[in-house]
């Protein structure tokens, strides 16, 4: 990389890459710095995916255990953000499945939307309305919206992190946008239909 190319890089990204490399060599201090730097972001991501804040902490703790176990296998430190977010996403999906299974066994709610997020009724604030609409999206679309808009990852980074074709990511984002547009225009649209 040229000196000019290095100077154009985001200092925060360079710091993260440096910490990853040090943590991969066994530096507990570097790993703890990564935890401090990334836990708030991973927690916000988990809360968006779970459509509620409770449970996010457990998902993030599980994610950090997986990150610690597998960090040495990460070949490109620049991919750490997408990789860590993908691990957190998988932990959230596991938690969603566990909650659904437990509720089915207990005779509780059967639909995913009902089991994940109670929707506020008559919320006048458009931001709350958008949050409620996102919470009603199917889990795969909510994940794509969270990563693309919430975490500002590129379609390519999401595809690579989740081992999915770019076209799949684009189609899920498109479907989510269409559903959200219908909701924001006042049409009651059920994304599961």
Steps between C-alpha positions, in 0.01 A plus 500: 500500500632842411566759765216714360261202516592433861443864593149492347387217728276558798716512817235307696511218246879494507492484882253210489719312254805558719315377809380191312855415391630543857211297644570224247853477637365452852482853640227499765523879522433541127205261521354687797534828305306339213231395746474851642493659153255258339258389773274808473474461122435125523239561773316756283508259208366215714224720644391595147495138387314381804265800467538555873788578735455202734696204377753715316750476783487119502541485123800735513666304780457179300638679195812612688565142610484387136715794389762414762505134393527576129692828474823329394317357196407845369743546214426862410485732803319759284202260492464504880192731506295289257627177656414607858158627393431172316587300812272722707225457241527122525479517879188715471343253257580219743334697779192569285470129419537408868230750601268372227559138599440577867180686421373221276573248774323720753203546268581868450497715194554327167589776260853637486389861488288462812768311688776747423356843552177637633408788274404835643151599391417848383855633540483852352873539457620389156830372642312264731285398204810414295650310793178303535495432125859372509414280797222340294733402214595134466825423682710469180383839371540664842858368509581652160344836594695504826833423335454723195340806660577457870860385468575663164645182349513463124294238320824322412619495864166361616506234229853398589435493875185289465626285212207603279489620139492877450170458314339342806604794716367747243167317465451484878577871531260576213222293658558671836490846339174415321339375821619805693377733226154344509492526877611863502239585237237372739423167340485212739725249331587163649852408377434131559230489227 
